[in-house]
Each structure stands twice: as C-alpha cells, then as structure tokens.
Amino acid sequence: MSDNEYKKPLPALEGLTREFYGFCKDGELRFQRCNGCRAWRHVPREMCPECGSMDWGWEPSSGRGKLFTWTVAARPLHAAFADETPYAPAVVELDEGVRLVTEIVDCRPDNLEIDTPVEVVFEEVTPGITLPKFRRSGH
C-alpha cells in the first residue's frame, strides 16, 4: 500500500448503494423518490417506507441543504483518521428532506452551526469511488 493510497473505510459498492455512488462518480447527487406518494428516501431501498410502493426512480437532488447536526471526535474512531482529529462527522438535511451522513469540508468543527446552508461537492477518493461532501453555501 503506497503512502498516498486512501486508507479510510469505503462504502461497499453493492446493490442500490452501487447505483447511488455511481451517480456521485458522475458528479450527480440523486436520491430515490417514490412514484406512488412522491416521498424522497435515503438510504436506498426497494420499498417506500411511507406507502409501501415498489415503484420508484432516482431523481436529481438540488445538492443544497442545511447542517442538521454533528459530533466532534477528539480521538479517532479508526486509525486512518488519526491525523485529522478533531473532526466532525455531520448530518446534512437536503432541501428534498433526506438526511445524509457526511463531512463539511471548509469549516473547522468549532465553527459549525446548526442550520448553516450547505451545498454538495464531490471528492474522488479512489478511481472507483467519489464521495459527496458539503461546504458552506456561497463559499
């Protein structure tokens, strides 16, 4: 393993998760939306949790939302994060209503504020995986 190889945990590219990250690789944030009741959902799954419909599609997200919550990790929970402490795993609530666990890339943990407007940015971490992360809107 070379020093510049990505060492953090990566999502398993299986099933519907593969489709979600395939869109991210193309620079698109898409979520499932029920064709029955029109509810958005994340994490990807076959059946709508609102109405039980199996009829759905992938629809583009605005990529905009707000910081819903976060926590500050002062000690790394995984060895690959040791050089980044403290870091703040965050939850962003998108304009569509879905929530996504992510990282705010342009703000130190002590400067985070609830409801800060954010927008998606994509980071290619390996040739096969691009992660959706967020920055404060207008920056």
Steps between C-alpha positions, in 0.01 A plus 500: 500500500654833398502804731254690279243218481165575663489314832165600646202263492314500169140415417430152367393540139219247502138516392330838522801649679701441182245704305510789751880521484494458123307826477748664740787388276325686216473814718129453568324473834188289448259344743219254462152644466179302521284517188194427714504754783796709368696463829880532479712243682852418603657248566410319180250216532250321282176589682367844595484530880211747467251314278654157432529555125769319306476756217780755526774675309824690555443876485757780513544691823557873514817419694403772746392473857593590854718361773264294716742372767856381562726358765866571565734204516799601711650152478500311172242225473712343225878517462474665157347811666783547752659795319168682464381526860296675603256435215124533478283235338193696396142444392370725224130534431450556127228727361318181393476393865745209499791497741852393413796425729794690356784744560501881489823571312557872546433550870677395818280315752499794743351726229203279409150633564159333476305596186808630314411490128717247314551368147642176371854457371641172374834352598648217296675292767585200284466437126169321572350706782399864518354619829241776542620755754372847580625855531330811627288658226647806331863407573 
